[in-house]
Amino acid sequence: MVQSKRVAVFGAGYIGLVTGACLAELGHDVTVRDIDSEKIRLLRTVGEVPIYEPGLGDLIAQNKERLTFTLDAAEAVRDAEVVYVCVDTPPTSSGDADLSRVWAVIHAIREANPQDLAVLAVKSTVPVGTGERIRTALDETGLQRIRYAANPEFTAEGTAIHDFMHPDRIVVGTSDEATARLVTELHQGVHGPVEAIDIPSAEMVKLASNALLATKIAFINEIATVCEATGADVQSVAAAVGMDHRLGPHFLRAGLGYGGSCFPKDARALRAMASNSGYPFQLLNAVISVNELQPRRALLRLKNELGTLKRRKIALLGMTFKAGTDDMREAPSTIIASRLLAEGAQVQCWDPLARSAQEAPWNAAARHPSPAEAMTGADAAIVVTEWPQLKDLDWATVRHLMSRPVLFDGRNVLDPQSMRAAGFTYMSIGRP
Ligand code: UDX
């Protein structure tokens, strides 16, 4: 039987909403707080989820008696026994993580002085040492009774609810066993092993995990480049390399590079953290520059094929950083669209879910309701996101809508032979 707790979750973004909904599903009473009044209004009045995450709307609806949404920080913490911090920590101009939203939560706790609050748990990705600084700040204001836990999240967008409920591990960083036990109890019903460690190590696990995953992607993209020069096929290479149980098959998909809210930001934050302590993280530097180069290299190949990009019409198929999400954060498509426009090309794009972005470069790109319409009159099309719809497209027919049948598959989702048979000049990443 789950010991139900009163939990306040700060941040109604991808992490906070999933955490809140999943904790409610586990039987806890959850109040989610955000500073965005429109978000809170939607969640409160129409039960509308302001982001796209499969299953989240249903989970929130099923648990509505145990879920409250508020703008009021004091109201959120007043009766809470556990506070979860799920606010974003975007990079500052120096590359360090901006912790101002995290500190705003600490400030709200100090102001409200909640009597029942036992644990402050941080899910936001923070530099190592943040927990200790928060500890000191709490102690200095007489809040020694509030225990601290670093409880990083490892959920990926598109599968976040499953990832929360069936994690590879639940990392619980605390300085005492009682707090670790309390955070573990909160997860009763979640199917995954608990790794109870110290706070700085828990903070580092998150950064190290994301950096290692980013390294795998950069590595396979480097291999793809060598494959292009030598005639090997990166898909066959990755499949066989991944069969080695010591290496594993995951995160070996070559493409236009990683994007999203975590990998780019966390890799830079870890590099900044290392630099701040006088250590140049060389390997991570290389990973970051390989990833930055990847979309630019693809455009260079396309430019060579077309002779110039000036006044060329280019269709971008997919805008989000990966399929299954509406998230455009750090999407390779943004670099590609910017570069194309800077070269004087015309950009016509399609995406089934991407949030409509008003700012550059998207304000200068025409968005179309279907891949075929985006490809009409185009001199080339680039598959930027691996949307499953693209696999089922009648390519032989859409080819005739294009001015020139040049297709750059930036995610290696199409079959080279069929595309060539359909009449395309077909290019992809690391395949002959
Ligand atoms: C990631 C982590 O997986 C998750 O644990 C963490 O909590 C947040 O960051 P997410 O950003 O949602 O999750 O997406 P993920 O599926 O991991 O993909 C990240 C990026 O890497 C995407 O742009 C994806 O296209 C790219 N990628 C992934 C590759 O280019 N190749 C691969 O083999 C795998």
Boltz pocket constraint, residues with backbone or C-beta under 6 A from the ligand:
constraints:
  - pocket:
      binder: B
      contacts: [[A, 153], [A, 154], [A, 155], [A, 156], [A, 157], [A, 158], [A, 210], [A, 217], [A, 250], [A, 251], [A, 252], [A, 253], [A, 254], [A, 255], [A, 256], [A, 257], [A, 258], [A, 259], [A, 260], [A, 261], [A, 262], [A, 263], [A, 321], [A, 322]]
      max_distance: 6.0
